[in-house]
Amino acid sequence: MAAVDRQRKQLADRLYEQYGKPLEAQHWGEYVAISPDGRTLLGPTILEVLEKATAAFGPGTFVFKVGEKAVGKWR
């Protein structure tokens, strides 16, 4: 794994632990976008969250399915 990929994974893990994990009790199965500065946006579908997060946060946002280990970065 390249150093850049490793750093991105570490950032994603840290962001989810800090901002995504607290949402699990009430939002399990929803999607959350988390910006690198910690802003969050929830929605029922990945497409909705990606569209809203791109407009609100710009590039570099991470998207997670709350409660499940799936991660992506929207560029």
CHARMM internal coordinates of N, CA and C (Angstrom, degrees):
IC EDIT
DIST 1 N 1 CA 1.4667
DIST 1 CA 1 C 1.5334
ANGL 1 N 1 CA 1 C 107.90
DIST 1 C 2 N 1.3121
ANGL 1 CA 1 C 2 N 116.56
DIHE 1 N 1 CA 1 C 2 N 130.14
DIST 2 N 2 CA 1.4532
ANGL 1 C 2 N 2 CA 122.01
DIHE 1 CA 1 C 2 N 2 CA 179.56
DIST 2 CA 2 C 1.5250
ANGL 2 N 2 CA 2 C 109.97
DIHE 1 C 2 N 2 CA 2 C -68.11
DIST 2 C 3 N 1.3195
ANGL 2 CA 2 C 3 N 115.15
DIHE 2 N 2 CA 2 C 3 N 154.86
DIST 3 N 3 CA 1.4687
ANGL 2 C 3 N 3 CA 120.74
DIHE 2 CA 2 C 3 N 3 CA -178.34
DIST 3 CA 3 C 1.5263
ANGL 3 N 3 CA 3 C 111.49
DIHE 2 C 3 N 3 CA 3 C -58.69
DIST 3 C 4 N 1.3231
ANGL 3 CA 3 C 4 N 117.53
DIHE 3 N 3 CA 3 C 4 N -38.79
DIST 4 N 4 CA 1.4745
ANGL 3 C 4 N 4 CA 121.06
DIHE 3 CA 3 C 4 N 4 CA 179.70
DIST 4 CA 4 C 1.5240
ANGL 4 N 4 CA 4 C 110.44
DIHE 3 C 4 N 4 CA 4 C -64.71
DIST 4 C 5 N 1.3287
ANGL 4 CA 4 C 5 N 117.38
DIHE 4 N 4 CA 4 C 5 N -43.24
DIST 5 N 5 CA 1.4655
ANGL 4 C 5 N 5 CA 120.98
DIHE 4 CA 4 C 5 N 5 CA 178.01
DIST 5 CA 5 C 1.5207
ANGL 5 N 5 CA 5 C 111.31
DIHE 4 C 5 N 5 CA 5 C -63.93
DIST 5 C 6 N 1.3052
ANGL 5 CA 5 C 6 N 116.63
DIHE 5 N 5 CA 5 C 6 N -40.57
DIST 6 N 6 CA 1.4606
ANGL 5 C 6 N 6 CA 121.47
DIHE 5 CA 5 C 6 N 6 CA 179.44
DIST 6 CA 6 C 1.5413
ANGL 6 N 6 CA 6 C 110.39
DIHE 5 C 6 N 6 CA 6 C -63.92
DIST 6 C 7 N 1.3252
ANGL 6 CA 6 C 7 N 116.35
DIHE 6 N 6 CA 6 C 7 N -42.70
DIST 7 N 7 CA 1.4662
ANGL 6 C 7 N 7 CA 120.54
DIHE 6 CA 6 C 7 N 7 CA 178.87
DIST 7 CA 7 C 1.5314
ANGL 7 N 7 CA 7 C 110.83
DIHE 6 C 7 N 7 CA 7 C -64.81
DIST 7 C 8 N 1.3338
ANGL 7 CA 7 C 8 N 116.42
DIHE 7 N 7 CA 7 C 8 N -40.58
DIST 8 N 8 CA 1.4610
ANGL 7 C 8 N 8 CA 120.64
DIHE 7 CA 7 C 8 N 8 CA 178.82
DIST 8 CA 8 C 1.5263
ANGL 8 N 8 CA 8 C 110.53
DIHE 7 C 8 N 8 CA 8 C -63.73
DIST 8 C 9 N 1.3393
ANGL 8 CA 8 C 9 N 117.26
DIHE 8 N 8 CA 8 C 9 N -42.17
DIST 9 N 9 CA 1.4635
ANGL 8 C 9 N 9 CA 120.89
DIHE 8 CA 8 C 9 N 9 CA 177.91
DIST 9 CA 9 C 1.5247
ANGL 9 N 9 CA 9 C 111.08
DIHE 8 C 9 N 9 CA 9 C -63.89
DIST 9 C 10 N 1.3179
ANGL 9 CA 9 C 10 N 116.63
DIHE 9 N 9 CA 9 C 10 N -42.00
DIST 10 N 10 CA 1.4667
ANGL 9 C 10 N 10 CA 120.16
DIHE 9 CA 9 C 10 N 10 CA 178.75
DIST 10 CA 10 C 1.5251
ANGL 10 N 10 CA 10 C 110.92
DIHE 9 C 10 N 10 CA 10 C -63.11
DIST 10 C 11 N 1.3377
ANGL 10 CA 10 C 11 N 116.85
DIHE 10 N 10 CA 10 C 11 N -42.27
DIST 11 N 11 CA 1.4600
ANGL 10 C 11 N 11 CA 120.45
DIHE 10 CA 10 C 11 N 11 CA 177.79
DIST 11 CA 11 C 1.5300
ANGL 11 N 11 CA 11 C 110.15
DIHE 10 C 11 N 11 CA 11 C -63.40
DIST 11 C 12 N 1.3264
ANGL 11 CA 11 C 12 N 117.27
DIHE 11 N 11 CA 11 C 12 N -44.92
DIST 12 N 12 CA 1.4670
ANGL 11 C 12 N 12 CA 121.08
DIHE 11 CA 11 C 12 N 12 CA 178.78
DIST 12 CA 12 C 1.5226
ANGL 12 N 12 CA 12 C 110.86
DIHE 11 C 12 N 12 CA 12 C -59.86
DIST 12 C 13 N 1.3236
ANGL 12 CA 12 C 13 N 117.13
DIHE 12 N 12 CA 12 C 13 N -45.57
DIST 13 N 13 CA 1.4710
ANGL 12 C 13 N 13 CA 120.63
DIHE 12 CA 12 C 13 N 13 CA 179.12
DIST 13 CA 13 C 1.5247
ANGL 13 N 13 CA 13 C 110.81
DIHE 12 C 13 N 13 CA 13 C -60.74
DIST 13 C 14 N 1.3265
ANGL 13 CA 13 C 14 N 116.49
DIHE 13 N 13 CA 13 C 14 N -44.28
DIST 14 N 14 CA 1.4670
ANGL 13 C 14 N 14 CA 120.73
DIHE 13 CA 13 C 14 N 14 CA -178.52
DIST 14 CA 14 C 1.5313
ANGL 14 N 14 CA 14 C 110.88
DIHE 13 C 14 N 14 CA 14 C -65.15
DIST 14 C 15 N 1.3295
ANGL 14 CA 14 C 15 N 116.54
DIHE 14 N 14 CA 14 C 15 N -44.32
DIST 15 N 15 CA 1.4603
ANGL 14 C 15 N 15 CA 119.73
DIHE 14 CA 14 C 15 N 15 CA 179.55
DIST 15 CA 15 C 1.5248
ANGL 15 N 15 CA 15 C 111.58
DIHE 14 C 15 N 15 CA 15 C -62.47
DIST 15 C 16 N 1.3434
ANGL 15 CA 15 C 16 N 117.18
DIHE 15 N 15 CA 15 C 16 N -43.26
DIST 16 N 16 CA 1.4635
ANGL 15 C 16 N 16 CA 118.94
DIHE 15 CA 15 C 16 N 16 CA -179.89
DIST 16 CA 16 C 1.5251
ANGL 16 N 16 CA 16 C 110.54
DIHE 15 C 16 N 16 CA 16 C -64.76
DIST 16 C 17 N 1.3202
ANGL 16 CA 16 C 17 N 117.12
DIHE 16 N 16 CA 16 C 17 N -44.77
DIST 17 N 17 CA 1.4666
ANGL 16 C 17 N 17 CA 119.94
DIHE 16 CA 16 C 17 N 17 CA -179.24
DIST 17 CA 17 C 1.5231
ANGL 17 N 17 CA 17 C 111.24
DIHE 16 C 17 N 17 CA 17 C -58.90
DIST 17 C 18 N 1.3287
ANGL 17 CA 17 C 18 N 116.32
DIHE 17 N 17 CA 17 C 18 N -42.30
DIST 18 N 18 CA 1.4593
ANGL 17 C 18 N 18 CA 120.09
DIHE 17 CA 17 C 18 N 18 CA -175.49
DIST 18 CA 18 C 1.5295
ANGL 18 N 18 CA 18 C 113.21
DIHE 17 C 18 N 18 CA 18 C -79.62
DIST 18 C 19 N 1.3322
ANGL 18 CA 18 C 19 N 117.21
DIHE 18 N 18 CA 18 C 19 N -41.42
DIST 19 N 19 CA 1.4606
ANGL 18 C 19 N 19 CA 119.95
DIHE 18 CA 18 C 19 N 19 CA -172.36
DIST 19 CA 19 C 1.5296
ANGL 19 N 19 CA 19 C 115.01
DIHE 18 C 19 N 19 CA 19 C -112.48
DIST 19 C 20 N 1.3116
ANGL 19 CA 19 C 20 N 117.67
DIHE 19 N 19 CA 19 C 20 N -27.56
DIST 20 N 20 CA 1.4602
ANGL 19 C 20 N 20 CA 120.78
DIHE 19 CA 19 C 20 N 20 CA -178.00
DIST 20 CA 20 C 1.5122
ANGL 20 N 20 CA 20 C 113.68
DIHE 19 C 20 N 20 CA 20 C -88.41
DIST 20 C 21 N 1.3057
ANGL 20 CA 20 C 21 N 116.60
DIHE 20 N 20 CA 20 C 21 N -43.98
DIST 21 N 21 CA 1.4689
ANGL 20 C 21 N 21 CA 121.23
DIHE 20 CA 20 C 21 N 21 CA -176.81
DIST 21 CA 21 C 1.5281
ANGL 21 N 21 CA 21 C 112.59
DIHE 20 C 21 N 21 CA 21 C -56.13
DIST 21 C 22 N 1.3417
ANGL 21 CA 21 C 22 N 119.26
DIHE 21 N 21 CA 21 C 22 N -42.11
DIST 22 N 22 CA 1.4700
ANGL 21 C 22 N 22 CA 118.72
DIHE 21 CA 21 C 22 N 22 CA 178.37
DIST 22 CA 22 C 1.5316
ANGL 22 N 22 CA 22 C 114.12
DIHE 21 C 22 N 22 CA 22 C -61.61
DIST 22 C 23 N 1.3175
ANGL 22 CA 22 C 23 N 118.28
DIHE 22 N 22 CA 22 C 23 N -15.87
DIST 23 N 23 CA 1.4661
ANGL 22 C 23 N 23 CA 121.78
DIHE 22 CA 22 C 23 N 23 CA -179.89
DIST 23 CA 23 C 1.5278
ANGL 23 N 23 CA 23 C 113.21
DIHE 22 C 23 N 23 CA 23 C -86.26
DIST 23 C 24 N 1.3301
ANGL 23 CA 23 C 24 N 117.39
DIHE 23 N 23 CA 23 C 24 N -11.16
DIST 24 N 24 CA 1.4616
ANGL 23 C 24 N 24 CA 121.16
DIHE 23 CA 23 C 24 N 24 CA -172.89
DIST 24 CA 24 C 1.5167
ANGL 24 N 24 CA 24 C 114.26
DIHE 23 C 24 N 24 CA 24 C -58.00
DIST 24 C 25 N 1.3007
ANGL 24 CA 24 C 25 N 118.46
DIHE 24 N 24 CA 24 C 25 N -39.57
DIST 25 N 25 CA 1.4718
ANGL 24 C 25 N 25 CA 120.69
DIHE 24 CA 24 C 25 N 25 CA -176.08
DIST 25 CA 25 C 1.5322
ANGL 25 N 25 CA 25 C 112.22
DIHE 24 C 25 N 25 CA 25 C -62.10
DIST 25 C 26 N 1.3272
ANGL 25 CA 25 C 26 N 117.65
DIHE 25 N 25 CA 25 C 26 N -37.53
DIST 26 N 26 CA 1.4578
ANGL 25 C 26 N 26 CA 120.09
DIHE 25 CA 25 C 26 N 26 CA -174.85
DIST 26 CA 26 C 1.5268
ANGL 26 N 26 CA 26 C 114.30
DIHE 25 C 26 N 26 CA 26 C -108.37
DIST 26 C 27 N 1.3307
ANGL 26 CA 26 C 27 N 118.08
DIHE 26 N 26 CA 26 C 27 N -12.65
DIST 27 N 27 CA 1.4652
ANGL 26 C 27 N 27 CA 119.76
DIHE 26 CA 26 C 27 N 27 CA -172.86
DIST 27 CA 27 C 1.5298
ANGL 27 N 27 CA 27 C 113.65
DIHE 26 C 27 N 27 CA 27 C -130.56
DIST 27 C 28 N 1.3303
ANGL 27 CA 27 C 28 N 117.49
DIHE 27 N 27 CA 27 C 28 N 22.64
DIST 28 N 28 CA 1.4641
ANGL 27 C 28 N 28 CA 121.75
DIHE 27 CA 27 C 28 N 28 CA -179.01
DIST 28 CA 28 C 1.5317
ANGL 28 N 28 CA 28 C 110.52
DIHE 27 C 28 N 28 CA 28 C -52.12
DIST 28 C 29 N 1.3169
ANGL 28 CA 28 C 29 N 116.37
DIHE 28 N 28 CA 28 C 29 N 130.38
DIST 29 N 29 CA 1.4518
ANGL 28 C 29 N 29 CA 121.20
DIHE 28 CA 28 C 29 N 29 CA 177.27
DIST 29 CA 29 C 1.5200
ANGL 29 N 29 CA 29 C 114.77
DIHE 28 C 29 N 29 CA 29 C 89.97
DIST 29 C 30 N 1.3260
ANGL 29 CA 29 C 30 N 117.84
DIHE 29 N 29 CA 29 C 30 N -13.72
DIST 30 N 30 CA 1.4609
ANGL 29 C 30 N 30 CA 120.83
DIHE 29 CA 29 C 30 N 30 CA 175.25
DIST 30 CA 30 C 1.5291
ANGL 30 N 30 CA 30 C 108.12
DIHE 29 C 30 N 30 CA 30 C -80.14
DIST 30 C 31 N 1.3082
ANGL 30 CA 30 C 31 N 116.48
DIHE 30 N 30 CA 30 C 31 N 174.84
DIST 31 N 31 CA 1.4597
ANGL 30 C 31 N 31 CA 121.52
DIHE 30 CA 30 C 31 N 31 CA 177.08
DIST 31 CA 31 C 1.5161
ANGL 31 N 31 CA 31 C 109.37
DIHE 30 C 31 N 31 CA 31 C -108.47
DIST 31 C 32 N 1.3289
ANGL 31 CA 31 C 32 N 115.46
DIHE 31 N 31 CA 31 C 32 N 143.81
DIST 32 N 32 CA 1.4578
ANGL 31 C 32 N 32 CA 120.73
DIHE 31 CA 31 C 32 N 32 CA 177.56
DIST 32 CA 32 C 1.5255
ANGL 32 N 32 CA 32 C 108.80
DIHE 31 C 32 N 32 CA 32 C -131.02
DIST 32 C 33 N 1.3162
ANGL 32 CA 32 C 33 N 114.87
DIHE 32 N 32 CA 32 C 33 N 133.87
DIST 33 N 33 CA 1.4582
ANGL 32 C 33 N 33 CA 121.29
DIHE 32 CA 32 C 33 N 33 CA 170.73
DIST 33 CA 33 C 1.5133
ANGL 33 N 33 CA 33 C 106.10
DIHE 32 C 33 N 33 CA 33 C -100.00
DIST 33 C 34 N 1.3264
ANGL 33 CA 33 C 34 N 115.51
DIHE 33 N 33 CA 33 C 34 N 135.47
DIST 34 N 34 CA 1.4568
ANGL 33 C 34 N 34 CA 120.26
DIHE 33 CA 33 C 34 N 34 CA 178.85
DIST 34 CA 34 C 1.5221
ANGL 34 N 34 CA 34 C 107.58
DIHE 33 C 34 N 34 CA 34 C -128.34
DIST 34 C 35 N 1.3301
ANGL 34 CA 34 C 35 N 115.32
DIHE 34 N 34 CA 34 C 35 N 121.50
DIST 35 N 35 CA 1.4584
ANGL 34 C 35 N 35 CA 119.88
DIHE 34 CA 34 C 35 N 35 CA 178.25
DIST 35 CA 35 C 1.5317
ANGL 35 N 35 CA 35 C 108.44
DIHE 34 C 35 N 35 CA 35 C -78.90
DIST 35 C 36 N 1.3207
ANGL 35 CA 35 C 36 N 117.98
DIHE 35 N 35 CA 35 C 36 N 159.16
DIST 36 N 36 CA 1.4645
ANGL 35 C 36 N 36 CA 119.93
DIHE 35 CA 35 C 36 N 36 CA 179.26
DIST 36 CA 36 C 1.5359
ANGL 36 N 36 CA 36 C 113.61
DIHE 35 C 36 N 36 CA 36 C -57.83
DIST 36 C 37 N 1.3493
ANGL 36 CA 36 C 37 N 117.61
DIHE 36 N 36 CA 36 C 37 N -23.48
DIST 37 N 37 CA 1.4670
ANGL 36 C 37 N 37 CA 119.74
DIHE 36 CA 36 C 37 N 37 CA 178.28
DIST 37 CA 37 C 1.5344
ANGL 37 N 37 CA 37 C 112.62
DIHE 36 C 37 N 37 CA 37 C -92.73
DIST 37 C 38 N 1.3500
ANGL 37 CA 37 C 38 N 117.20
DIHE 37 N 37 CA 37 C 38 N 6.28
DIST 38 N 38 CA 1.4609
ANGL 37 C 38 N 38 CA 120.86
DIHE 37 CA 37 C 38 N 38 CA 172.51
DIST 38 CA 38 C 1.5171
ANGL 38 N 38 CA 38 C 116.55
DIHE 37 C 38 N 38 CA 38 C 96.86
DIST 38 C 39 N 1.3113
ANGL 38 CA 38 C 39 N 118.71
DIHE 38 N 38 CA 38 C 39 N 0.70
DIST 39 N 39 CA 1.4661
ANGL 38 C 39 N 39 CA 119.23
DIHE 38 CA 38 C 39 N 39 CA 176.30
DIST 39 CA 39 C 1.5225
ANGL 39 N 39 CA 39 C 108.43
DIHE 38 C 39 N 39 CA 39 C -70.96
DIST 39 C 40 N 1.3239
ANGL 39 CA 39 C 40 N 116.55
DIHE 39 N 39 CA 39 C 40 N 142.52
DIST 40 N 40 CA 1.4655
ANGL 39 C 40 N 40 CA 120.79
DIHE 39 CA 39 C 40 N 40 CA -177.87
DIST 40 CA 40 C 1.5169
ANGL 40 N 40 CA 40 C 110.96
DIHE 39 C 40 N 40 CA 40 C -126.20
DIST 40 C 41 N 1.3185
ANGL 40 CA 40 C 41 N 113.31
DIHE 40 N 40 CA 40 C 41 N 156.36
DIST 41 N 41 CA 1.4570
ANGL 40 C 41 N 41 CA 121.57
DIHE 40 CA 40 C 41 N 41 CA 178.22
DIST 41 CA 41 C 1.5275
ANGL 41 N 41 CA 41 C 106.94
DIHE 40 C 41 N 41 CA 41 C -147.72
DIST 41 C 42 N 1.3197
ANGL 41 CA 41 C 42 N 117.66
DIHE 41 N 41 CA 41 C 42 N 125.19
DIST 42 N 42 CA 1.4633
ANGL 41 C 42 N 42 CA 123.49
DIHE 41 CA 41 C 42 N 42 CA -178.46
DIST 42 CA 42 C 1.5194
ANGL 42 N 42 CA 42 C 111.85
DIHE 41 C 42 N 42 CA 42 C -105.11
DIST 42 C 43 N 1.3260
ANGL 42 CA 42 C 43 N 115.93
DIHE 42 N 42 CA 42 C 43 N 153.04
DIST 43 N 43 CA 1.4521
ANGL 42 C 43 N 43 CA 120.62
DIHE 42 CA 42 C 43 N 43 CA 174.63
DIST 43 CA 43 C 1.5124
ANGL 43 N 43 CA 43 C 110.89
DIHE 42 C 43 N 43 CA 43 C -166.64
DIST 43 C 44 N 1.3340
ANGL 43 CA 43 C 44 N 116.73
DIHE 43 N 43 CA 43 C 44 N 165.43
DIST 44 N 44 CA 1.4632
ANGL 43 C 44 N 44 CA 121.31
DIHE 43 CA 43 C 44 N 44 CA -176.29
DIST 44 CA 44 C 1.5253
ANGL 44 N 44 CA 44 C 114.23
DIHE 43 C 44 N 44 CA 44 C -79.90
DIST 44 C 45 N 1.3448
ANGL 44 CA 44 C 45 N 117.13
DIHE 44 N 44 CA 44 C 45 N -22.76
DIST 45 N 45 CA 1.4676
ANGL 44 C 45 N 45 CA 119.84
DIHE 44 CA 44 C 45 N 45 CA -179.04
DIST 45 CA 45 C 1.5176
ANGL 45 N 45 CA 45 C 109.97
DIHE 44 C 45 N 45 CA 45 C -127.87
DIST 45 C 46 N 1.3288
ANGL 45 CA 45 C 46 N 115.44
DIHE 45 N 45 CA 45 C 46 N 152.35
DIST 46 N 46 CA 1.4577
ANGL 45 C 46 N 46 CA 119.46
DIHE 45 CA 45 C 46 N 46 CA -179.62
DIST 46 CA 46 C 1.5296
ANGL 46 N 46 CA 46 C 110.40
DIHE 45 C 46 N 46 CA 46 C -64.96
DIST 46 C 47 N 1.3163
ANGL 46 CA 46 C 47 N 117.86
DIHE 46 N 46 CA 46 C 47 N -38.02
DIST 47 N 47 CA 1.4596
ANGL 46 C 47 N 47 CA 120.87
DIHE 46 CA 46 C 47 N 47 CA -179.20
DIST 47 CA 47 C 1.5259
ANGL 47 N 47 CA 47 C 111.19
DIHE 46 C 47 N 47 CA 47 C -62.46
DIST 47 C 48 N 1.3236
ANGL 47 CA 47 C 48 N 116.37
DIHE 47 N 47 CA 47 C 48 N -45.24
DIST 48 N 48 CA 1.4652
ANGL 47 C 48 N 48 CA 120.52
DIHE 47 CA 47 C 48 N 48 CA 179.07
DIST 48 CA 48 C 1.5215
ANGL 48 N 48 CA 48 C 110.63
DIHE 47 C 48 N 48 CA 48 C -60.52
DIST 48 C 49 N 1.3205
ANGL 48 CA 48 C 49 N 116.37
DIHE 48 N 48 CA 48 C 49 N -45.35
DIST 49 N 49 CA 1.4598
ANGL 48 C 49 N 49 CA 120.46
DIHE 48 CA 48 C 49 N 49 CA -178.74
DIST 49 CA 49 C 1.5303
ANGL 49 N 49 CA 49 C 110.91
DIHE 48 C 49 N 49 CA 49 C -65.61
DIST 49 C 50 N 1.3226
ANGL 49 CA 49 C 50 N 117.28
DIHE 49 N 49 CA 49 C 50 N -42.18
DIST 50 N 50 CA 1.4583
ANGL 49 C 50 N 50 CA 120.44
DIHE 49 CA 49 C 50 N 50 CA 179.40
DIST 50 CA 50 C 1.5275
ANGL 50 N 50 CA 50 C 111.23
DIHE 49 C 50 N 50 CA 50 C -62.27
DIST 50 C 51 N 1.3247
ANGL 50 CA 50 C 51 N 117.11
DIHE 50 N 50 CA 50 C 51 N -44.49
DIST 51 N 51 CA 1.4594
ANGL 50 C 51 N 51 CA 120.46
DIHE 50 CA 50 C 51 N 51 CA 179.97
DIST 51 CA 51 C 1.5183
ANGL 51 N 51 CA 51 C 111.61
DIHE 50 C 51 N 51 CA 51 C -63.81
DIST 51 C 52 N 1.3222
ANGL 51 CA 51 C 52 N 116.92
DIHE 51 N 51 CA 51 C 52 N -47.46
DIST 52 N 52 CA 1.4676
ANGL 51 C 52 N 52 CA 120.59
DIHE 51 CA 51 C 52 N 52 CA -179.52
DIST 52 CA 52 C 1.5281
ANGL 52 N 52 CA 52 C 111.69
DIHE 51 C 52 N 52 CA 52 C -65.91
DIST 52 C 53 N 1.3345
ANGL 52 CA 52 C 53 N 116.91
DIHE 52 N 52 CA 52 C 53 N -41.48
DIST 53 N 53 CA 1.4678
ANGL 52 C 53 N 53 CA 120.41
DIHE 52 CA 52 C 53 N 53 CA -178.13
DIST 53 CA 53 C 1.5212
ANGL 53 N 53 CA 53 C 111.23
DIHE 52 C 53 N 53 CA 53 C -67.32
DIST 53 C 54 N 1.3212
ANGL 53 CA 53 C 54 N 117.15
DIHE 53 N 53 CA 53 C 54 N -38.98
DIST 54 N 54 CA 1.4573
ANGL 53 C 54 N 54 CA 119.95
DIHE 53 CA 53 C 54 N 54 CA 178.50
DIST 54 CA 54 C 1.5275
ANGL 54 N 54 CA 54 C 110.09
DIHE 53 C 54 N 54 CA 54 C -62.27
DIST 54 C 55 N 1.3184
ANGL 54 CA 54 C 55 N 116.73
DIHE 54 N 54 CA 54 C 55 N -43.39
DIST 55 N 55 CA 1.4646
ANGL 54 C 55 N 55 CA 120.68
DIHE 54 CA 54 C 55 N 55 CA 179.44
DIST 55 CA 55 C 1.5304
ANGL 55 N 55 CA 55 C 111.64
DIHE 54 C 55 N 55 CA 55 C -68.25
DIST 55 C 56 N 1.3258
ANGL 55 CA 55 C 56 N 116.93
DIHE 55 N 55 CA 55 C 56 N -39.58
DIST 56 N 56 CA 1.4687
ANGL 55 C 56 N 56 CA 120.71
DIHE 55 CA 55 C 56 N 56 CA -175.03
DIST 56 CA 56 C 1.5271
ANGL 56 N 56 CA 56 C 113.90
DIHE 55 C 56 N 56 CA 56 C -84.28
DIST 56 C 57 N 1.3324
ANGL 56 CA 56 C 57 N 116.99
DIHE 56 N 56 CA 56 C 57 N -38.60
DIST 57 N 57 CA 1.4651
ANGL 56 C 57 N 57 CA 120.21
DIHE 56 CA 56 C 57 N 57 CA -171.67
DIST 57 CA 57 C 1.5245
ANGL 57 N 57 CA 57 C 113.69
DIHE 56 C 57 N 57 CA 57 C -111.88
DIST 57 C 58 N 1.3130
ANGL 57 CA 57 C 58 N 117.90
DIHE 57 N 57 CA 57 C 58 N -19.42
DIST 58 N 58 CA 1.4622
ANGL 57 C 58 N 58 CA 120.51
DIHE 57 CA 57 C 58 N 58 CA -175.28
DIST 58 CA 58 C 1.5153
ANGL 58 N 58 CA 58 C 111.10
DIHE 57 C 58 N 58 CA 58 C 81.20
DIST 58 C 59 N 1.3262
ANGL 58 CA 58 C 59 N 116.55
DIHE 58 N 58 CA 58 C 59 N -166.18
DIST 59 N 59 CA 1.4679
ANGL 58 C 59 N 59 CA 120.66
DIHE 58 CA 58 C 59 N 59 CA -177.00
DIST 59 CA 59 C 1.5282
ANGL 59 N 59 CA 59 C 112.44
DIHE 58 C 59 N 59 CA 59 C -71.31
DIST 59 C 60 N 1.3266
ANGL 59 CA 59 C 60 N 115.47
DIHE 59 N 59 CA 59 C 60 N 161.76
DIST 60 N 60 CA 1.4616
ANGL 59 C 60 N 60 CA 120.80
DIHE 59 CA 59 C 60 N 60 CA 175.69
DIST 60 CA 60 C 1.5140
ANGL 60 N 60 CA 60 C 114.80
DIHE 59 C 60 N 60 CA 60 C 92.98
DIST 60 C 61 N 1.3197
ANGL 60 CA 60 C 61 N 117.82
DIHE 60 N 60 CA 60 C 61 N 7.45
DIST 61 N 61 CA 1.4597
ANGL 60 C 61 N 61 CA 122.48
DIHE 60 CA 60 C 61 N 61 CA -179.11
DIST 61 CA 61 C 1.5225
ANGL 61 N 61 CA 61 C 110.26
DIHE 60 C 61 N 61 CA 61 C -82.26
DIST 61 C 62 N 1.3212
ANGL 61 CA 61 C 62 N 116.78
DIHE 61 N 61 CA 61 C 62 N 141.41
DIST 62 N 62 CA 1.4566
ANGL 61 C 62 N 62 CA 122.49
DIHE 61 CA 61 C 62 N 62 CA 175.73
DIST 62 CA 62 C 1.5214
ANGL 62 N 62 CA 62 C 108.39
DIHE 61 C 62 N 62 CA 62 C -98.37
DIST 62 C 63 N 1.3301
ANGL 62 CA 62 C 63 N 116.32
DIHE 62 N 62 CA 62 C 63 N 142.93
DIST 63 N 63 CA 1.4646
ANGL 62 C 63 N 63 CA 121.27
DIHE 62 CA 62 C 63 N 63 CA -179.71
DIST 63 CA 63 C 1.5176
ANGL 63 N 63 CA 63 C 108.69
DIHE 62 C 63 N 63 CA 63 C -122.96
DIST 63 C 64 N 1.3167
ANGL 63 CA 63 C 64 N 115.80
DIHE 63 N 63 CA 63 C 64 N 133.02
DIST 64 N 64 CA 1.4638
ANGL 63 C 64 N 64 CA 122.93
DIHE 63 CA 63 C 64 N 64 CA -178.12
DIST 64 CA 64 C 1.5162
ANGL 64 N 64 CA 64 C 109.33
DIHE 63 C 64 N 64 CA 64 C -130.52
DIST 64 C 65 N 1.3112
ANGL 64 CA 64 C 65 N 115.73
DIHE 64 N 64 CA 64 C 65 N 153.10
DIST 65 N 65 CA 1.4618
ANGL 64 C 65 N 65 CA 121.03
DIHE 64 CA 64 C 65 N 65 CA 166.20
DIST 65 CA 65 C 1.5189
ANGL 65 N 65 CA 65 C 104.63
DIHE 64 C 65 N 65 CA 65 C -93.64
DIST 65 C 66 N 1.3177
ANGL 65 CA 65 C 66 N 116.58
DIHE 65 N 65 CA 65 C 66 N 120.79
DIST 66 N 66 CA 1.4610
ANGL 65 C 66 N 66 CA 121.57
DIHE 65 CA 65 C 66 N 66 CA -173.54
DIST 66 CA 66 C 1.5293
ANGL 66 N 66 CA 66 C 110.03
DIHE 65 C 66 N 66 CA 66 C -61.47
DIST 66 C 67 N 1.3072
ANGL 66 CA 66 C 67 N 115.55
DIHE 66 N 66 CA 66 C 67 N 125.25
DIST 67 N 67 CA 1.4657
ANGL 66 C 67 N 67 CA 122.19
DIHE 66 CA 66 C 67 N 67 CA 177.44
DIST 67 CA 67 C 1.4973
ANGL 67 N 67 CA 67 C 114.68
DIHE 66 C 67 N 67 CA 67 C 89.80
DIST 67 C 68 N 1.3160
ANGL 67 CA 67 C 68 N 118.41
DIHE 67 N 67 CA 67 C 68 N -10.04
DIST 68 N 68 CA 1.4542
ANGL 67 C 68 N 68 CA 120.96
DIHE 67 CA 67 C 68 N 68 CA -178.82
DIST 68 CA 68 C 1.5242
ANGL 68 N 68 CA 68 C 109.48
DIHE 67 C 68 N 68 CA 68 C -120.80
DIST 68 C 69 N 1.3145
ANGL 68 CA 68 C 69 N 116.28
DIHE 68 N 68 CA 68 C 69 N 149.11
DIST 69 N 69 CA 1.4501
ANGL 68 C 69 N 69 CA 121.07
DIHE 68 CA 68 C 69 N 69 CA -177.04
DIST 69 CA 69 C 1.5167
ANGL 69 N 69 CA 69 C 110.49
DIHE 68 C 69 N 69 CA 69 C -87.03
DIST 69 C 70 N 1.3289
ANGL 69 CA 69 C 70 N 115.34
DIHE 69 N 69 CA 69 C 70 N 75.34
DIST 70 N 70 CA 1.4559
ANGL 69 C 70 N 70 CA 122.58
DIHE 69 CA 69 C 70 N 70 CA 173.45
DIST 70 CA 70 C 1.5111
ANGL 70 N 70 CA 70 C 106.76
DIHE 69 C 70 N 70 CA 70 C -135.04
DIST 70 C 71 N 1.3068
ANGL 70 CA 70 C 71 N 117.57
DIHE 70 N 70 CA 70 C 71 N 132.80
DIST 71 N 71 CA 1.4623
ANGL 70 C 71 N 71 CA 119.99
DIHE 70 CA 70 C 71 N 71 CA -176.02
DIST 71 CA 71 C 1.5169
ANGL 71 N 71 CA 71 C 110.13
DIHE 70 C 71 N 71 CA 71 C -140.45
DIST 71 C 72 N 1.3025
ANGL 71 CA 71 C 72 N 115.05
DIHE 71 N 71 CA 71 C 72 N 149.16
DIST 72 N 72 CA 1.4495
ANGL 71 C 72 N 72 CA 120.19
DIHE 71 CA 71 C 72 N 72 CA 174.39
DIST 72 CA 72 C 1.5132
ANGL 72 N 72 CA 72 C 109.14
DIHE 71 C 72 N 72 CA 72 C -153.13
DIST 72 C 73 N 1.3025
ANGL 72 CA 72 C 73 N 116.04
DIHE 72 N 72 CA 72 C 73 N 160.25
DIST 73 N 73 CA 1.4564
ANGL 72 C 73 N 73 CA 120.88
DIHE 72 CA 72 C 73 N 73 CA 177.01
DIST 73 CA 73 C 1.5148
ANGL 73 N 73 CA 73 C 107.74
DIHE 72 C 73 N 73 CA 73 C -121.30
DIST 73 C 74 N 1.3125
ANGL 73 CA 73 C 74 N 116.25
DIHE 73 N 73 CA 73 C 74 N 125.11
DIST 74 N 74 CA 1.4448
ANGL 73 C 74 N 74 CA 121.74
DIHE 73 CA 73 C 74 N 74 CA 179.78
DIST 74 CA 74 C 1.5160
ANGL 74 N 74 CA 74 C 108.34
DIHE 73 C 74 N 74 CA 74 C -90.12
DIST 74 C 75 N 1.3244
ANGL 74 CA 74 C 75 N 116.50
DIHE 74 N 74 CA 74 C 75 N 126.58
DIST 75 N 75 CA 1.4694
ANGL 74 C 75 N 75 CA 120.33
DIHE 74 CA 74 C 75 N 75 CA -178.57
DIST 75 CA 75 C 1.5005
ANGL 75 N 75 CA 75 C 110.93
DIHE 74 C 75 N 75 CA 75 C -106.78
END
COOR INIT
IC SEED 1 N 1 CA 1 C
IC BUILD
